[in-house]
Amino acid sequence: ALDLGEGYLLLRAWERSLHHIDGLQGQVITNYIRQADEALGNNVPANWCVKLARWARLRLPTGQTARSAWKETLKPFTDVRRSRCVKLQLHDQIELAEVKFYFNVHINSCSKAFALVLLYSRPDETLLDASMKTVYSVTLLEEETGLHVVSAKSILAVVSIQPHNHPEYPEQQRYFVWAKLGLDMAGMRDAEEPLVGND
């Protein structure tokens, strides 16, 4: 485990060697780290690309363990705990997201932990009003618009997000979050999981 402070820990599985991340995910991460470095006055070469090692899990101060698509999507569906959906804070707003993976990099010689996440949409207002603000019906955004790098410490809780059918959008894959069981989980504690493991 890698202790990040303030009750956050990165947990195995993890990659033992640094490497480039291909495709749009790599571009999003590289752009984020480049902007962070340049904001500190560092000169970053134009052809620079970040190299990193992925981590699979993040222990939260609540005692919950947030997982990631990197490892969960490799398992049979029956073995997946689906704990990769999280509530986080981004630009002073609460968002829902699927975690792709976690990583730790150095910016200006300081070690910082991040997560690459894919955001869910804002909730369908019609269903939200009809359910008296209890059912959040959302879609998973496309990577072109929904991929973001966030601080690992911006993740607040693991939430339950389940597939559902919306009668007005039969062609869409939608998901719902029960506000009481999903968005208000920050104070709840899961049964503590071991800090070692390869899932």
Protein Blocks (a to p, Z undefined) as FASTA:
>chain_A
ZZebjhiacdddddfbdcddehjllmmmmmmmmmmmmmnopacdfkbccdddddfbdcdf
kopacddfklmmmpcfklpgolabccddeehiacddddfbdcdddeehiacddddddddd
dddfklmmmnoopaccdddddfklmgccddfklpmbdcdddddddfklmmbccddddfkl
mmmmmmpccddddfbdjZZ
